[in-house]
């Protein structure tokens, strides 16, 4: 069973920043595209950002400029740096490791709440 371990969620005021982390087993991290998705109450899960094994990144258009994804291969960790957070960023954020549609894994999710 593949385990993706997420951390870094919490409560933050509007305009604040948070950094999420997700650590994966080495055999997964080396070969899989790593991504972050989020799901707000009553909404579908959506892509936030992803990064390939070679460092190519993709972002949701609405989040470009505020969110940055990165990966540290030595630590087997992918990060999501979130800044200028808004209440509408409130969601459960999920880490994903993707190789094919039949070979991908999810973390347990971490709650991010943006509220004053």
N, C-alpha and C positions, 0 to 999 in steps of 0.2 A: 504494500500500500504506500503510495507516494504521499508525503506530507509536505505541504507548503506552509511555512510558519510566518504569519503576518504580525506586525506590531506597529505602534505609532498613532493609532487613532485616538480620538478624544473629543473634548469640547473646546472650541476656540471661538473667539469673538469675530464678528465680521471685520474683514481687512487683515486678519491674522494669517499665520502660516503653520503648516504641519508637514512633517516628513513621515511617510509610511515606508516600512521595510518589509521585505518578503525573502525568506531564506529557503532554498530548495536543496535537495540532495545533489551531489556532484554530477551523477550520471544524467540527471535531468537538466541541471543548469547549463551544462556544456553544450547541449544539443537542441535546446528548446527556445523558441521565442517566448519571452516573458512579458506579461502584460498586467495592466490594472483595469478593472471594470468597476462599475458602481451601480447600485440599485437603490433608488429612492422609494419610499412607501407608495404603493399604487402604480408604480412605473416599471417598465421593463429594464432588465439589466442592459447597460450600455458600455461601449468601449470608452475608456479614458485615454489610455496610451499603451503602446507596446514597443518593445525593443528587441531586435533580432540578435542572434549570436555574434554578428559582426558589428553591432552598434547602430544599425539603422533604426530610426524612430518614426512612429506614426502617432498622431494626436487627433482627438476629436476636435473638429474645427472650432467649436465654441470655447475650448479650453486652451487653445494655443496662446502662449505668452504668459500664462499664469501657472501652468503645471509643467514640470520637467521630470522625465523618466531617465534613469541611469542604471547601470549595472556594474557591480564590482565582482569580477570573475574570481578573484582570490578568496573573497568572502562568500561566494555563491549567493549573493544578495542583489535584489533589484530594489530600487528606491523610487518613490514618487514624492517629489518636492512640490508642495502646493502653497501658493501664495495668493494674497489678495482674495482670501476666501469669502464667499457669499453664502447667505442662508440657503440658496438653491443648490449649493454643493453638498448639503446634508444628505447622507446616504450611507449604506454599508458598502465598503470598498473591498473588492475581492482580487486576490492575486491569481493569475492564470499562467500555466506553462503549456505551450501549444507546439505540437509538431504536425499533427494532422487532425482532421475532424474526429478521428477515432482514437486519437492518442493525445489527450490533453487532460490537465488536472487543475483543480480549484483549491484555493485555500478556504479557510472557514469564515473569512470575512472579518473586517474590523470597522466599527462604527465611527463615523466622523459626523459631528454635530456642530454646525456653525450658528451661533446664537448669542445675543447680548443678554 
